[in-house]
Amino acid sequence: MLASIRTRPPLARLCNRRPARARAVHDFIRGPMDKGTYKVPLSSPKIVGSYSSRGYREYQEDASSVHALQLDPAELQQSLAKSKKPVDWNPEVAGSVFLASQAGYFGIFDGHGGPQVSSYVASKLQSLIESAEPSSIASVVDWTKEKHGGYFKRWRGGALGRWTRFAQEGQAASVENGDKMTLEERLTLAFLQADKEILEDVNGSERCGSTASVVLLHSLDGPAQPYWGAKKVAVTIGHCGDTRALLCTRATGQVVALTEKHHAESRVEASRLRRMGAGLLVSDSYGESRWMGAVENTRGFGDGQWKPSGVTAEPEVSTKVIDGT
């Protein structure tokens, strides 16, 4: 499983350094050794397993994606400190900038109306997550409001709200001085940017779409072990749609659901969509509820014709720290 060895660089102040752009999305995870690091390919079926079925359709509408990302260690540290259950993590214990910034990325994309949107998201979203910058938030939020209108006329950017307020108040210095996004803000920006590109460039995206459930696995060990061997792992979920992400305990078999269905009758979505008015949730002949009488998933990519009615690509984001021992 050892594919390559490289010398460990001198440890610097990780919180003040951003991973070099040359370290783009890749398909391997590194771990520490006494005299360097080892590399494990994520393409190995011993590391990641997957199964898919097209069911009764003539073609596959779903897609998946497995990669490794390099994210700013200071941003990861800040996000953990601001989570519902704050975690004190020092990136300098990781051993190197690369190991501190390394996160496993896993995505499942459930397409409908065709494979165009799900395949686009599977190929592009990871790069958008890694490259997202605060300086692009205002333009993405403005485009979303102007393009869709309707529900989005009174929308203020959701999880990106503090950055839109900076822009409105002329606080460009907040971006220029290097204020950090949280992981929730990074994922939200990347999801909205992907949706913008889809609606501008993908044929048929007004009538077809895709859900997205992505998981980031980040080791909190010192030195940082690969996520599958780490004693502490941060698990961050970015989710829109109705795909189920389950966390299973190997010792007991206990299963914990990490996602909630984004259907109009669900607790989170009912509260969000209430501003659109009553009477818009209609049950079909099978007893299944549909928003506007047609839409099952009220969050997702594409489906441009339903965006003015409140369908959004904003993810629901949560982080858990799990014991890997």
Backbone hydrogen bonds, N-H to C=O, Kabsch-Sander energy under -0.5 kcal/mol:
donor,donor_aa,acceptor,acceptor_aa,energy
3,A,1,M,-0.8
3,A,39,K,-1.6
6,R,37,T,-0.8
14,L,12,A,-1.3
16,N,13,R,-1.3
17,R,14,L,-1.5
23,R,20,A,-1.8
24,A,22,A,-2.0
26,H,68,A,-2.2
29,I,40,V,-2.4
31,G,38,Y,-2.0
33,M,36,G,-2.8
36,G,33,M,-1.1
37,T,6,R,-1.1
38,Y,31,G,-2.4
39,K,4,S,-0.5
40,V,29,I,-2.7
42,L,27,D,-2.6
43,S,27,D,-0.6
44,S,41,P,-1.4
47,I,44,S,-1.9
48,V,44,S,-2.1
57,R,54,R,-1.8
63,A,109,F,-2.4
65,S,107,G,-2.1
67,H,105,Y,-2.5
68,A,26,H,-2.6
69,L,103,A,-3.0
71,L,69,L,-0.5
71,L,101,S,-2.7
76,L,72,D,-2.1
77,Q,73,P,-2.6
78,Q,74,A,-2.4
79,S,75,E,-2.4
80,L,76,L,-2.1
81,A,77,Q,-1.9
82,K,78,Q,-1.5
83,S,80,L,-0.8
87,V,80,L,-1.8
89,W,87,V,-0.9
93,V,90,N,-1.8
94,A,91,P,-1.5
95,G,92,E,-0.6
100,A,96,S,-2.2
101,S,97,V,-1.8
102,Q,98,F,-0.8
103,A,69,L,-2.1
104,G,217,L,-2.6
105,Y,67,H,-3.0
106,F,215,V,-2.0
107,G,65,S,-2.8
108,I,213,S,-2.0
109,F,63,A,-3.0
111,G,109,F,-0.9
112,H,209,G,-2.2
119,S,115,P,-2.3
120,Y,116,Q,-1.6
121,V,117,V,-2.6
122,A,118,S,-2.3
123,S,119,S,-1.3
124,K,120,Y,-1.6
125,L,121,V,-2.4
127,S,124,K,-0.6
128,L,124,K,-1.8
129,I,125,L,-2.4
130,E,126,Q,-2.0
131,S,127,S,-2.1
132,A,128,L,-0.9
132,A,129,I,-0.5
136,S,133,E,-1.9
137,I,134,P,-1.7
140,V,136,S,-1.9
141,V,137,I,-2.7
142,D,138,A,-2.5
143,W,139,S,-2.3
144,T,140,V,-2.2
145,K,141,V,-2.2
146,E,142,D,-2.6
147,K,143,W,-3.0
148,H,144,T,-1.9
149,G,145,K,-2.0
151,Y,308,P,-2.9
152,F,149,G,-2.5
153,K,150,G,-1.9
154,R,151,Y,-0.7
155,W,152,F,-0.6
160,L,157,G,-2.6
161,G,158,G,-1.9
163,W,160,L,-1.0
164,T,160,L,-1.7
165,R,161,G,-2.0
166,F,162,R,-1.7
167,A,163,W,-1.9
168,Q,164,T,-2.4
169,E,165,R,-2.2
170,G,167,A,-1.1
171,Q,166,F,-3.4
172,A,170,G,-1.0
174,S,171,Q,-1.7
175,V,171,Q,-0.5
175,V,172,A,-1.0
176,E,172,A,-2.2
177,N,173,A,-2.9
178,G,175,V,-1.6
179,D,174,S,-1.9
186,R,182,T,-2.5
187,L,183,L,-2.8
188,T,184,E,-2.3
189,L,185,E,-2.6
190,A,186,R,-2.4
191,F,187,L,-2.6
192,L,188,T,-2.4
193,Q,189,L,-2.5
194,A,190,A,-2.4
195,D,191,F,-2.2
196,K,192,L,-2.2
197,E,193,Q,-2.3
198,I,194,A,-2.4
199,L,195,D,-2.5
200,E,196,K,-1.5
201,D,197,E,-2.6
202,V,198,I,-2.4
203,N,201,D,-0.6
205,S,202,V,-1.6
207,R,204,G,-1.6
208,C,204,G,-1.2
209,G,112,H,-2.3
210,S,301,F,-1.6
211,T,110,D,-1.9
212,A,240,C,-2.7
213,S,108,I,-2.0
214,V,238,G,-2.9
215,V,106,F,-2.8
216,L,236,T,-2.7
217,L,104,G,-2.2
218,H,216,L,-0.5
218,H,234,A,-2.2
220,L,232,K,-2.6
224,A,94,A,-2.0
229,G,226,P,-2.3
230,A,226,P,-0.7
230,A,227,Y,-0.7
233,V,322,I,-2.1
234,A,218,H,-3.0
235,V,233,V,-0.5
235,V,320,K,-3.8
236,T,216,L,-2.5
236,T,234,A,-0.6
237,I,318,S,-2.9
238,G,214,V,-2.6
239,H,316,E,-1.8
240,C,212,A,-2.8
245,A,243,T,-0.6
246,L,244,R,-0.5
247,L,256,V,-3.1
248,C,246,L,-0.6
249,T,254,Q,-2.8
250,R,248,C,-0.6
253,G,249,T,-2.6
256,V,247,L,-2.7
258,L,245,A,-3.2
259,T,245,A,-0.7
262,H,241,G,-2.1
263,H,261,K,-1.3
264,A,296,E,-0.5
266,S,263,H,-2.0
270,A,266,S,-3.0
271,S,267,R,-1.6
272,R,268,V,-1.7
273,L,269,E,-2.7
274,R,270,A,-0.8
275,R,272,R,-0.5
276,M,273,L,-2.2
277,G,274,R,-1.8
280,L,277,G,-0.5
282,V,280,L,-0.7
282,V,290,R,-2.8
284,D,288,E,-2.6
287,G,284,D,-2.1
290,R,282,V,-3.0
291,W,295,V,-3.6
292,M,280,L,-3.3
293,G,280,L,-0.6
293,G,290,R,-1.5
294,A,291,W,-1.9
295,V,291,W,-2.8
296,E,294,A,-0.5
298,T,262,H,-2.8
298,T,296,E,-0.6
299,R,262,H,-0.5
300,G,312,T,-2.2
301,F,210,S,-2.9
303,D,208,C,-2.7
304,G,205,S,-2.0
305,Q,206,E,-1.9
306,W,303,D,-2.0
307,K,304,G,-1.0
309,S,306,W,-0.8
310,G,307,K,-2.0
311,V,306,W,-1.6
312,T,298,T,-1.5
316,E,239,H,-3.2
317,V,315,P,-0.6
318,S,237,I,-1.7
320,K,235,V,-2.6
322,I,233,V,-2.8
322,I,320,K,-0.6
324,G,231,K,-2.8
324,G,322,I,-0.6
325,T,231,K,-0.7
